Amino acid sequence: MPDLSRRSLLAAGVFASLTVARPALAKPAPIAAPPGPGAPDDEDFWREIQGAFTLDRTMINLNNGGCCPTPRVVHEAYKRYLDQTNEAPPYEMWELLEPGVETVRRNLAEEAGCDPEELAITRNASEGLQIAQLGLDLKPGDEVLTTDQDYPRMLDTWDQRARRDGIVVKKLSFPVPPPSDADRAVQLTALFAGGITDKTRVIHLCHITNLTGQIFPVRAICDLARERGIVTIVDGAHAFAHFPYKLSDLGCDYYGTSLHKWLLAPVGTGFLWMRKDRIEKHWGMQPTNIAKAADIRKFEEIGTHPAAAHDAIAEALVFHQGIGSARKIARLRWLRARWSQALLARVPGSKMLTSADPAQGGAIGTFAIDGVDVTKLVPYLWSKWRIQATPIVHAQFQGVRITPNVYTTTGELDTLVDAVAAYKPG
Ligand SMILES: Cc1ncc(COP(=O)(O)O)c(C=O)c1O
């Protein structure tokens, strides 16, 4: 009988391309976390969370920046609601399930720190943000100030308004990471301050960017805008349930987020928050009766739609609150520190495009390697190692975005570093 033990196969060189010597890992500096179980390196605690998902562990999914799997309990609730819907949609969906959206609104508003009457449930961040962008009255020559690292769909939306309505869109550039951790908030606020003119009507910015995971000083920028009568739209697609904050502390006028990213709710969920005094004068993308003009629910009038996804948000909130925002972000920051420090130590020419300062980012980390084409490295990670990563190709930089989640194991991140260390370009 042939000897198929791992050792004999190794000796025969069968695993050679998938095996690399892994030096001892420097321990990342501790990250502030709430007391009690669930510290960032409390693997027994995180093992329970990892087991709460039904995943394909033969692949390593480090693209949680796209959309995320839901925990088993959330997925079961979602499937239950779908089955119930199909028994008799007009009754089961419209009469029984649809009113559940009000519980979801109330619970989400409590988590987000806002009045439920200011919160519309949408199908994703794009829908919420486009309602904000397209429903504002703007006239030819009015300026919108944003960055060239904002989300392409949102920039395309402004560009369409420029073509249709004659507005002017100004896109600011900034280095990644911003040069100095210490005065980053000052630099990014100054960036916007420097772009404002007497024609600026809207500032549109990401709370956290999708390219490198840079967190913006939203409050300072919104204060600056408010002093000048400028409306602020914040793209929080990646922020909600990723790191703790309250909407009431941000000082913006509009805020859109996805819930199928960090809240781990079913695909097709998001919300739009809007300051109460803006609702009545804001146009919906899908018009409603005048009687609803001042009701935030007018932005939910999209015709027949499934109730299952938005009702299952309630279960996702319970799961999120069970971990706790502070515990979750501490773990996510610690995971980023762990893989990025190992990568920098082992891969010559590697650098991080995300600041090492935990406060400037969360789970998302983007790295680059001198002379390495990321559009080749990312397919290699998939074909040789079954690792899902995201190539980032921007006019000013290139990188590979790595986004673990609460279910990611430290071993999976160690494998990522092994894989990158073993890569031979060309
Ligand atoms: C910064 C940013 N804004 C908006 C979106 C759009 O989110 P959704 O796909 O939920 O509409 C994304 C999606 O990745 C994003 O990263």
The ligand as a Tripos MOL2 file, in Angstrom:
@<TRIPOS>MOLECULE
LIG
   16    16     1     0     0
SMALL
NO_CHARGES

@<TRIPOS>ATOM
      1 C1        -17.9410   53.0750    0.0740 C.3       1 LIG1
      2 C2        -19.0900   52.3390   -0.5530 C.ar      1 LIG1
      3 N1        -20.2040   53.0180   -0.8400 N.ar      1 LIG1
      4 C3        -21.2670   52.4180   -1.3820 C.ar      1 LIG1
      5 C4        -21.2610   51.0690   -1.6470 C.ar      1 LIG1
      6 C5        -22.4700   50.4340   -2.2580 C.3       1 LIG1
      7 O1        -23.0160   49.5360   -1.3480 O.3       1 LIG1
      8 P1        -24.2110   48.5750   -1.7860 P.3       1 LIG1
      9 O2        -23.6100   47.5690   -2.6990 O.co2     1 LIG1
     10 O3        -24.7230   48.0300   -0.5170 O.co2     1 LIG1
     11 O4        -25.1930   49.4010   -2.4890 O.co2     1 LIG1
     12 C6        -20.1220   50.3250   -1.3670 C.ar      1 LIG1
     13 C7        -20.0770   48.8880   -1.6730 C.2       1 LIG1
     14 O5        -19.0890   48.2140   -1.5470 O.2       1 LIG1
     15 C8        -19.0030   50.9740   -0.8000 C.ar      1 LIG1
     16 O6        -17.8930   50.3140   -0.5110 O.3       1 LIG1
@<TRIPOS>BOND
     1     1     2 1
     2     2     3 ar
     3     2    15 ar
     4     3     4 ar
     5     4     5 ar
     6     5     6 1
     7     5    12 ar
     8     6     7 1
     9     7     8 1
    10     8     9 2
    11     8    10 1
    12     8    11 1
    13    12    13 1
    14    12    15 ar
    15    13    14 2
    16    15    16 1
@<TRIPOS>SUBSTRUCTURE
     1 LIG1         1 GROUP 0 **** ****
